[in-house]
Amino acid sequence: MKKQVFKILAKINKAVLPSYTKKRLDLSKATKLQMAIFGWKLYITKNALN
């Protein structure tokens, strides 16, 4: 059940949130909002795969 929720969230993230890896964002120059979005996407993806 938990894994299904994370998979759904991962699909929503992919459709709605920007992809900073495709934009080649330098994480050392990223704003706090960009880092928060990056961290959120990383957390959701990690849990969707486990």
The first five atom37 places (N, CA, C, CB, O) and aatype in JSON, in Angstrom:
{
  "aatype": [12, 11, 11, 5, 19, 13, 11, 9, 10, 0, 11, 9, 2, 11, 0, 19, 10, 14, 15, 18, 16, 11, 11, 1, 10, 3, 10, 15, 11, 0, 16, 11, 10, 5, 12, 0, 9, 13, 7, 17, 11, 10, 18, 9, 16, 11, 2, 0, 10, 2],
  "atom_mask": [
    [1, 1, 1, 1, 1],
    [1, 1, 1, 1, 1],
    [1, 1, 1, 1, 1],
    [1, 1, 1, 1, 1],
    [1, 1, 1, 1, 1],
    [1, 1, 1, 1, 1],
    [1, 1, 1, 1, 1],
    [1, 1, 1, 1, 1],
    [1, 1, 1, 1, 1],
    [1, 1, 1, 1, 1],
    [1, 1, 1, 1, 1],
    [1, 1, 1, 1, 1],
    [1, 1, 1, 1, 1],
    [1, 1, 1, 1, 1],
    [1, 1, 1, 1, 1],
    [1, 1, 1, 1, 1],
    [1, 1, 1, 1, 1],
    [1, 1, 1, 1, 1],
    [1, 1, 1, 1, 1],
    [1, 1, 1, 1, 1],
    [1, 1, 1, 1, 1],
    [1, 1, 1, 1, 1],
    [1, 1, 1, 1, 1],
    [1, 1, 1, 1, 1],
    [1, 1, 1, 1, 1],
    [1, 1, 1, 1, 1],
    [1, 1, 1, 1, 1],
    [1, 1, 1, 1, 1],
    [1, 1, 1, 1, 1],
    [1, 1, 1, 1, 1],
    [1, 1, 1, 1, 1],
    [1, 1, 1, 1, 1],
    [1, 1, 1, 1, 1],
    [1, 1, 1, 1, 1],
    [1, 1, 1, 1, 1],
    [1, 1, 1, 1, 1],
    [1, 1, 1, 1, 1],
    [1, 1, 1, 1, 1],
    [1, 1, 1, 0, 1],
    [1, 1, 1, 1, 1],
    [1, 1, 1, 1, 1],
    [1, 1, 1, 1, 1],
    [1, 1, 1, 1, 1],
    [1, 1, 1, 1, 1],
    [1, 1, 1, 1, 1],
    [1, 1, 1, 1, 1],
    [1, 1, 1, 1, 1],
    [1, 1, 1, 1, 1],
    [1, 1, 1, 1, 1],
    [1, 1, 1, 1, 1]
  ],
  "atom_positions": [
    [[0.82, -1.19, 0.0], [0.0, 0.0, 0.0], [0.87, 1.26, 0.0], [-0.94, 0.0, 1.21], [0.67, 2.17, -0.8]],
    [[1.85, 1.29, 0.91], [2.72, 2.46, 1.01], [3.5, 2.68, -0.29], [3.7, 2.3, 2.2], [3.67, 3.81, -0.75]],
    [[3.98, 1.58, -0.86], [4.76, 1.67, -2.09], [3.91, 2.2, -3.24], [5.36, 0.3, -2.45], [4.4, 2.96, -4.07]],
    [[2.65, 1.81, -3.3], [1.75, 2.28, -4.35], [1.53, 3.79, -4.24], [0.41, 1.55, -4.27], [1.47, 4.48, -5.26]],
    [[1.43, 4.3, -3.02], [1.24, 5.73, -2.82], [2.47, 6.49, -3.32], [0.99, 6.05, -1.32], [2.33, 7.51, -3.99]],
    [[3.65, 5.99, -3.01], [4.87, 6.65, -3.47], [5.01, 6.58, -4.99], [6.09, 6.02, -2.8], [5.52, 7.52, -5.6]],
    [[4.57, 5.5, -5.6], [4.63, 5.4, -7.07], [3.7, 6.43, -7.71], [4.25, 3.98, -7.53], [4.05, 7.04, -8.72]],
    [[2.53, 6.62, -7.13], [1.59, 7.62, -7.64], [2.17, 9.02, -7.47], [0.22, 7.52, -6.91], [2.11, 9.85, -8.38]],
    [[2.75, 9.28, -6.28], [3.39, 10.58, -6.05], [4.55, 10.82, -7.01], [3.88, 10.67, -4.61], [4.75, 11.95, -7.46]],
    [[5.3, 9.78, -7.34], [6.41, 9.92, -8.28], [5.92, 10.32, -9.66], [7.21, 8.62, -8.36], [6.55, 11.13, -10.34]],
    [[4.81, 9.76, -10.09], [4.24, 10.12, -11.39], [3.73, 11.55, -11.39], [3.1, 9.16, -11.76], [3.89, 12.27, -12.38]],
    [[3.13, 11.97, -10.29], [2.66, 13.35, -10.18], [3.85, 14.31, -10.18], [1.82, 13.55, -8.89], [3.81, 15.34, -10.86]],
    [[4.9, 13.98, -9.44], [6.1, 14.81, -9.42], [6.69, 14.97, -10.81], [7.14, 14.21, -8.48], [7.09, 16.07, -11.2]],
    [[6.75, 13.88, -11.55], [7.35, 13.92, -12.88], [6.55, 14.83, -13.81], [7.43, 12.52, -13.46], [7.12, 15.52, -14.66]],
    [[5.23, 14.84, -13.64], [4.38, 15.65, -14.51], [4.37, 17.12, -14.1], [2.96, 15.1, -14.51], [4.26, 18.0, -14.96]],
    [[4.48, 17.39, -12.81], [4.25, 18.76, -12.32], [5.54, 19.52, -12.02], [3.41, 18.71, -11.08], [5.69, 20.68, -12.42]],
    [[6.47, 18.89, -11.33], [7.67, 19.59, -10.88], [8.76, 19.6, -11.95], [8.21, 18.94, -9.61], [8.84, 18.68, -12.77]],
    [[9.59, 20.65, -11.95], [10.66, 20.75, -12.96], [11.77, 19.73, -12.71], [11.25, 22.16, -12.98], [12.01, 19.32, -11.58]],
    [[12.43, 19.33, -13.79], [13.55, 18.41, -13.69], [14.85, 19.21, -13.73], [13.51, 17.35, -14.83], [15.24, 19.74, -14.77]],
    [[15.5, 19.29, -12.57], [16.73, 20.07, -12.49], [17.92, 19.32, -13.05], [17.01, 20.46, -11.06], [18.92, 19.94, -13.41]],
    [[17.85, 18.0, -13.14], [18.97, 17.26, -13.71], [19.01, 17.45, -15.22], [18.86, 15.76, -13.36], [20.09, 17.49, -15.81]],
    [[17.86, 17.56, -15.86], [17.84, 17.81, -17.3], [18.28, 19.23, -17.62], [16.45, 17.56, -17.86], [18.83, 19.49, -18.69]],
    [[18.04, 20.15, -16.69], [18.45, 21.55, -16.88], [19.9, 21.78, -16.48], [17.54, 22.47, -16.07], [20.43, 22.88, -16.62]],
    [[20.55, 20.71, -15.97], [21.95, 20.76, -15.54], [22.17, 21.83, -14.47], [22.86, 21.04, -16.75], [23.12, 22.61, -14.55]],
    [[21.29, 21.85, -13.47], [21.37, 22.8, -12.38], [22.57, 22.48, -11.5], [20.08, 22.79, -11.55], [22.76, 21.34, -11.09]],
    [[23.37, 23.49, -11.21], [24.5, 23.34, -10.3], [23.95, 23.43, -8.88], [25.61, 24.44, -10.56], [23.47, 24.49, -8.46]],
    [[24.02, 22.34, -8.13], [23.42, 22.3, -6.8], [24.08, 23.25, -5.82], [23.48, 20.9, -6.26], [23.45, 23.64, -4.83]],
    [[25.32, 23.63, -6.06], [25.98, 24.57, -5.16], [25.44, 25.99, -5.35], [27.49, 24.55, -5.39], [25.61, 26.83, -4.47]],
    [[24.79, 26.25, -6.48], [24.23, 27.58, -6.75], [22.7, 27.58, -6.7], [24.7, 28.06, -8.12], [22.07, 28.59, -7.02]],
    [[22.1, 26.48, -6.3], [20.65, 26.37, -6.26], [20.07, 27.16, -5.09], [20.24, 24.9, -6.17], [20.7, 27.29, -4.04]],
    [[18.87, 27.68, -5.29], [18.17, 28.38, -4.22], [17.61, 27.36, -3.24], [17.04, 29.29, -4.79], [17.62, 26.16, -3.5]],
    [[17.11, 27.86, -2.12], [16.55, 26.96, -1.11], [15.31, 26.26, -1.64], [16.21, 27.73, 0.18], [15.07, 25.1, -1.32]],
    [[14.51, 26.95, -2.44], [13.32, 26.33, -3.02], [13.71, 25.22, -3.98], [12.47, 27.39, -3.74], [13.11, 24.14, -3.95]],
    [[14.7, 25.46, -4.81], [15.16, 24.44, -5.74], [15.72, 23.23, -5.0], [16.22, 25.02, -6.68], [15.49, 22.09, -5.41]],
    [[16.44, 23.46, -3.92], [16.98, 22.36, -3.13], [15.85, 21.58, -2.45], [17.97, 22.88, -2.08], [15.93, 20.36, -2.34]],
    [[14.81, 22.29, -2.0], [13.68, 21.62, -1.37], [12.94, 20.73, -2.38], [12.71, 22.65, -0.76], [12.57, 19.61, -2.05]],
    [[12.74, 21.23, -3.59], [12.08, 20.45, -4.64], [12.93, 19.25, -4.99], [11.82, 21.32, -5.89], [12.41, 18.14, -5.15]],
    [[14.23, 19.45, -5.13], [15.14, 18.36, -5.46], [15.12, 17.28, -4.38], [16.58, 18.89, -5.65], [15.07, 16.09, -4.68]],
    [[15.15, 17.7, -3.13], [15.11, 16.77, -2.02], [13.79, 16.01, -1.95], [0.0, 0.0, 0.0], [13.78, 14.8, -1.69]],
    [[12.7, 16.71, -2.19], [11.37, 16.07, -2.18], [11.3, 14.99, -3.27], [10.26, 17.13, -2.4], [10.85, 13.88, -3.01]],
    [[11.74, 15.33, -4.48], [11.7, 14.36, -5.58], [12.6, 13.16, -5.29], [12.12, 15.04, -6.91], [12.26, 12.03, -5.61]],
    [[13.74, 13.42, -4.69], [14.66, 12.34, -4.33], [14.04, 11.42, -3.29], [15.98, 12.92, -3.82], [14.15, 10.2, -3.4]],
    [[13.41, 11.99, -2.28], [12.75, 11.22, -1.22], [11.64, 10.35, -1.8], [12.19, 12.15, -0.14], [11.53, 9.17, -1.45]],
    [[10.81, 10.91, -2.65], [9.68, 10.17, -3.23], [10.21, 9.06, -4.13], [8.74, 11.12, -4.04], [9.74, 7.93, -4.06]],
    [[11.19, 9.36, -4.97], [11.74, 8.36, -5.88], [12.37, 7.2, -5.11], [12.77, 8.99, -6.82], [12.18, 6.04, -5.46]],
    [[13.14, 7.53, -4.06], [13.78, 6.5, -3.25], [12.74, 5.57, -2.64], [14.64, 7.14, -2.14], [12.92, 4.35, -2.66]],
    [[11.68, 6.11, -2.11], [10.66, 5.29, -1.48], [9.8, 4.54, -2.5], [9.78, 6.15, -0.6], [9.26, 3.48, -2.18]],
    [[9.67, 5.07, -3.68], [8.9, 4.38, -4.72], [9.65, 3.15, -5.23], [8.59, 5.34, -5.88], [9.04, 2.18, -5.66]],
    [[10.98, 3.2, -5.18], [11.8, 2.09, -5.68], [12.03, 1.02, -4.63], [13.12, 2.61, -6.16], [12.29, -0.13, -4.97]],
    [[11.93, 1.37, -3.37], [12.18, 0.38, -2.29], [10.98, -0.49, -2.06], [12.55, 1.07, -1.0], [11.02, -1.37, -1.2]]
  ]
}
